[in-house]
Amino acid sequence: MKLATTTGDFQAYTFDQKDAVRKIHEAGFRYIDYSFGMDYRNASGIFGKNPQAHLDEMKRLAQELGISYVQAHAPMGDPIAKNPSHRDFVDATNRCIAACGALGIQNLVVHSGYEKGISVEENFARNKEFYEELFPTAEKYGVNILTENFNKMWDPQTYWIDNAEDMRAFLDYVNHPLFHCCWDTGHANLQEMPQHEEIKRIGKDVYALHVQDNPGNGDYHMAPFFGSSNLDSILNGLLEIGYHGYFTFEADAMLCPVYRKRPYEKDKRLLLPPMEIKEKAERLLYDIGKHILTAYQCFED
């Protein structure tokens, strides 16, 4: 497996995807997960004034650095909401699919939606309707749409797909050749089933990973070894299903993000670690990934 990480690692430091890619490259990574959420939140990149120029710049940067964009994450939103903004969100997601085609990205993670009080059956039906609005664009550009297992929902009145059994059922229900799964290891760590069993239940439809960790009580997006995930269970599951995708980190909160810190308005000198510490953390993330894969004789440059 080859190591990858998300441009979202540097979202607290820059709005410019090119800056993020350069920092990731300096840390040792050669494979990139493009966070379209950064573009969407900041009205930049493909959601800026000149999206084609931005894509051209990103392709030139890839050639310059010798890196590849291997997967991407669509913006977060409310895909099954019945409101006037739904069409805009679908259009934005389709724009991301087209951008994946331009950048040579084969896998785009697109979260399913949820709504308090609706049944499992209605959740499945409305999410299928949403994904079906994406499939024509996905077919045009040859991009796989990957749904993701959520972190555990603690509200008993709200259902979302947070476990392997329901994910397997939903994949079969949608039943499209370009529809598969991104397995999030941190979200799965909040469940009771061992991850090797969950991964095997999804099987060949695991097309990508979000590798992150937590102590088991919240979705904190830490680096592996910083939480309680059993990495041996994860690696055994991946090897048993013959997973050949990228070992992609989503440990963008390896250093605690600002929004999770207790407030102190009088002084903020230490609120955000300086860039040089973040750069060291990114190099450590690469070293952690290389150690994990080397231990199982599956590390690839």
C-alpha positions in Angstrom: 0.0 0.0 0.0 1.0 3.6 -0.6 0.7 6.4 1.9 -1.5 9.3 1.3 -2.9 12.2 3.3 -5.4 15.0 3.0 -4.8 18.6 2.1 -7.1 19.3 5.0 -4.0 18.7 7.3 -3.1 22.3 6.7 -6.6 23.9 6.6 -5.8 25.9 9.8 -2.8 27.4 8.1 -3.7 28.2 4.5 -6.6 28.5 2.2 -4.3 27.7 -0.8 -4.3 24.0 -1.8 -0.9 24.5 -3.5 0.6 25.5 -0.2 -0.9 22.5 1.5 0.4 20.1 -1.2 3.9 21.5 -0.9 3.9 21.0 2.9 2.6 17.5 2.5 5.3 16.7 -0.1 8.0 18.1 2.2 6.8 15.7 4.9 7.5 12.7 2.6 4.0 12.0 1.1 3.7 11.5 -2.7 0.0 10.7 -2.8 -2.6 13.3 -2.0 -6.3 13.3 -0.9 -7.8 16.6 -2.2 -10.2 18.3 0.3 -12.8 20.0 -1.8 -14.3 21.1 1.5 -11.5 23.6 1.8 -12.4 25.1 -1.5 -16.1 25.2 -0.7 -15.8 26.8 2.7 -13.4 29.5 1.5 -15.0 30.1 -2.0 -11.6 29.4 -3.4 -10.0 26.7 -5.7 -12.7 25.1 -7.9 -15.3 27.3 -6.1 -13.3 30.5 -6.7 -13.3 33.0 -9.6 -11.3 30.9 -12.1 -11.7 27.2 -11.4 -10.1 26.1 -14.6 -7.0 28.1 -13.9 -6.8 26.6 -10.5 -7.1 23.0 -11.8 -4.3 23.8 -14.4 -2.1 25.1 -11.5 -2.7 22.0 -9.5 -1.8 19.7 -12.4 1.4 21.7 -13.0 2.3 21.4 -9.3 1.8 17.7 -9.4 4.2 17.4 -12.4 6.7 19.7 -10.7 6.7 17.7 -7.4 6.2 14.2 -8.8 3.0 13.7 -6.7 -0.4 12.2 -7.6 -3.9 13.1 -6.5 -5.4 9.8 -5.7 -8.7 10.5 -3.9 -10.8 13.4 -2.8 -13.5 14.4 -0.3 -16.6 16.3 -1.4 -17.9 19.2 0.8 -20.0 18.3 3.8 -23.6 19.3 3.6 -27.2 18.1 4.0 -27.8 16.0 0.9 -31.3 14.7 1.8 -32.7 18.0 3.0 -35.9 19.0 1.2 -35.1 22.7 1.0 -34.1 25.3 -1.7 -30.4 24.8 -1.1 -30.5 21.1 -2.1 -30.0 21.8 -5.8 -27.0 24.0 -5.1 -25.4 21.3 -3.0 -26.0 18.7 -5.7 -24.5 21.0 -8.3 -21.4 21.7 -6.0 -20.9 18.0 -5.6 -21.1 17.4 -9.3 -18.6 20.1 -9.8 -16.2 18.2 -7.5 -16.8 15.0 -9.7 -15.8 16.9 -12.8 -12.7 18.3 -11.0 -11.7 14.8 -10.1 -11.9 13.9 -13.8 -9.6 16.8 -14.6 -7.1 15.9 -11.9 -7.2 12.1 -12.6 -8.8 11.3 -9.3 -10.7 8.0 -9.4 -12.4 8.0 -6.0 -14.5 10.8 -4.4 -15.9 10.4 -0.9 -19.4 11.8 -0.7 -21.2 11.5 2.7 -24.7 10.3 2.9 -27.3 12.4 4.8 -29.5 12.0 7.9 -32.6 13.6 9.4 -34.0 13.3 12.9 -37.1 11.1 13.2 -37.0 9.4 9.8 -36.9 5.6 9.5 -34.1 3.5 8.2 -36.1 2.8 5.1 -36.7 6.4 4.3 -33.1 7.3 5.0 -32.0 4.6 2.5 -34.5 5.8 -0.1 -33.7 9.5 0.2 -29.9 8.9 0.1 -30.3 6.7 -2.9 -32.1 9.6 -4.6 -29.3 11.9 -3.8 -26.5 9.6 -5.1 -28.5 9.0 -8.3 -28.3 12.7 -9.0 -24.5 12.2 -9.1 -24.1 9.1 -11.1 -24.5 10.6 -14.6 -21.6 13.0 -13.9 -19.6 10.1 -12.3 -20.2 8.0 -15.4 -19.1 10.8 -17.7 -15.8 11.2 -15.9 -15.2 7.6 -14.7 -15.2 8.6 -11.0 -16.2 6.2 -8.2 -18.5 7.7 -5.6 -17.6 6.4 -2.2 -20.0 6.6 0.7 -18.5 6.5 4.2 -19.3 4.9 7.6 -20.1 7.8 9.9 -19.0 8.2 13.5 -21.4 6.8 16.0 -24.7 8.7 16.4 -25.5 9.2 20.1 -29.0 10.5 19.5 -31.4 7.5 19.5 -34.0 9.4 17.4 -31.6 9.9 14.5 -30.3 7.2 12.2 -27.3 7.3 10.0 -25.0 4.6 8.6 -22.3 4.0 11.1 -21.6 0.3 11.0 -20.5 -2.4 8.5 -23.8 -4.3 8.5 -25.8 -1.3 7.5 -23.2 -0.1 5.1 -23.3 -3.5 3.3 -27.0 -3.3 3.1 -27.0 0.3 1.7 -24.3 -0.6 -0.9 -26.5 -3.5 -2.1 -29.6 -1.2 -2.1 -28.1 1.5 -4.3 -26.4 -1.2 -6.5 -24.5 1.0 -8.9 -21.1 -0.1 -10.5 -19.5 3.2 -9.5 -20.8 3.2 -5.9 -18.5 1.8 -3.2 -17.2 2.5 0.3 -14.5 4.6 2.1 -13.8 2.9 5.4 -13.1 5.4 8.2 -11.1 3.7 10.9 -11.7 6.3 13.6 -15.5 6.2 13.1 -15.3 2.4 13.2 -13.4 2.6 16.5 -16.5 4.0 18.1 -18.4 0.7 17.4 -18.2 -2.6 19.3 -17.4 -4.9 16.4 -13.7 -5.6 15.8 -12.6 -3.8 12.6 -11.2 -6.8 10.9 -14.7 -8.3 11.0 -16.3 -5.0 9.8 -13.8 -4.7 6.9 -14.4 -8.2 5.8 -18.2 -7.6 5.8 -17.8 -4.7 3.4 -15.2 -6.8 1.4 -14.4 -5.8 -2.2 -16.3 -2.6 -1.9 -13.7 -1.0 0.3 -12.2 1.3 -2.3 -10.5 3.8 0.0 -9.6 4.6 3.6 -9.7 7.4 6.1 -7.1 6.4 8.7 -7.5 8.2 11.9 -7.8 7.5 15.6 -9.5 8.4 18.9 -9.9 7.2 22.5 -13.2 5.6 21.7 -15.4 8.3 23.1 -15.5 10.9 20.2 -14.5 11.5 16.6 -11.2 13.3 17.2 -9.2 12.6 14.0 -5.9 11.8 15.8 -3.0 10.0 14.3 -2.7 6.2 14.8 -1.2 5.3 18.2 -2.7 8.4 19.7 -6.0 6.6 20.4 -7.3 3.2 21.1 -7.8 1.7 17.6 -6.4 -1.7 17.2 -4.1 -1.4 14.2 -3.4 -5.1 14.0 -7.1 -5.7 13.6 -7.4 -3.1 10.8 -4.3 -4.3 8.9 -5.4 -8.0 9.1 -8.9 -7.0 7.8 -7.4 -5.1 4.9 -5.0 -7.8 3.9 -7.7 -10.5 4.1 -9.9 -8.7 1.6 -7.0 -8.1 -0.7 -7.2 -4.3 -0.3 -4.9 -2.6 -2.8 -5.9 1.0 -2.4 -4.1 3.8 -0.6 -3.5 4.0 3.1 -4.9 7.5 3.4 -4.7 9.5 6.6 -7.5 11.8 7.7 -5.7 12.7 11.0 -6.1 16.4 10.3 -6.6 17.1 14.1 -3.3 15.4 15.1 -2.7 18.8 16.8 -5.9 19.8 18.5 -7.9 22.2 16.4 -8.7 25.7 17.7 -12.5 25.1 17.8 -12.0 22.3 20.4 -10.0 24.3 22.8 -11.3 26.0 25.9 -11.6 29.7 25.3 -9.4 32.4 26.8 -10.1 35.7 25.0 -7.4 37.8 26.8 -4.4 36.1 25.1 -4.2 33.8 22.1 -0.4 33.5 21.5 -0.5 29.7 22.0 -3.9 29.0 20.5 -2.4 27.6 17.3 1.0 25.9 17.1 3.5 27.6 14.8 4.0 26.2 11.3 7.3 24.6 12.2 5.7 22.4 14.8 2.9 21.5 12.4 5.5 20.5 9.8 7.2 18.2 12.3 3.8 16.7 13.2 3.2 16.0 9.5 6.6 14.3 9.1 5.7 12.2 12.2 2.5 11.2 10.6 4.4 10.0 7.5 6.8 8.0 9.7 3.8 6.4 11.6 2.2 5.3 8.4 5.5 3.9 7.0 6.0 1.9 10.3 2.5 0.5 10.2 2.8 -0.7 6.6 6.4 -1.9 6.9 5.4 -4.1 9.9 3.0 -6.0 7.6 5.4 -6.0 4.6 3.0 -4.0 2.5 4.7 -0.6 2.3 5.1 0.8 -1.2 6.9 4.0 -2.2 
